[in-house]
Amino acid sequence: MIEIKIEIEIMHASKHSPAHKIETVEIEKGTHRQLLAKWLRPILFISLGLSFFQQVTGINAIIYYAPTILQIAGFKYASNAILATLGIGIMNVLFTIIALPLIDRWGRRPLLLYGLLGMFTSLVILGTAFYFPVFTSLRWIAVASMVIYIASFAMSLGPIMWLIISEIFPLNIRGVGASLAISASWGFNMLVSLTFLTLIQFIGTSHTFWLYSFLCVLGWIFVYLVVPETKNCSLEQIENNLRLGRPSRELGMTPRVSSVFSILKRPFVFFFN
């Protein structure tokens, strides 16, 4: 365990000469080994799971290879595909801004669940459009599907993953936990980026997007069963629920609400454990 010593200087004013008193406060700094403690494993699982699904549902494959995808869809000139990509990027920024006030108004879980549903739907449509390339409007279906996908992502997994990993870790290990989750996110990003063109070559464009849509379904199930609602929940309450051993989905609940939820879920205990 690493200890940081902070010296706090307190001024004691007197009439003739000031006196100084030095107090030493010891603050514990968390380590990577501490993250493996049993009571912290639920939030480690949540943070790594959100990092995983943020990337493997295909966001950076869409963003990085948007011009390539649009050229496959029928845009003959690279300049037209790049202009369409610019519009997709603008939508990403716009819907991220729209999502910011909604996160605290609607909550994290509803935005995640509806966003993943929108991502799933748009990827299914995109894959289907590539599966039947005889559509004369394939390129516009591709653009519309990608816009819906980007908008859904920008209002859900895009900003909320970063928010939740900053909320669920106790203060003393927040830096270590958040850095691990962020590193995992970039690792999964690299995996998706390196495999996208290979997947298109071996299983086809349509099946690649259907694969990402299937991962959206798994992500939806993960959020529904595991991810807590942290809206209006203090960091102390989350840590207290962790120490009490409450299920990960209940970490953002007050004790009273949590107990009621536990009673209601008893007939379905198999699905929650």
Salt bridges, closest charged atoms under 4 A:
GLU9 OE2 - HIS20 NE2 3.58
GLU23 OE2 - LYS21 NZ 3.81
ASP104 OD1 - ARG108 NH1 2.77
GLU167 OE2 - ARG108 NH2 2.53
GLU239 OE2 - ARG243 NH2 3.17
GLU250 OE2 - LYS265 NZ 3.35
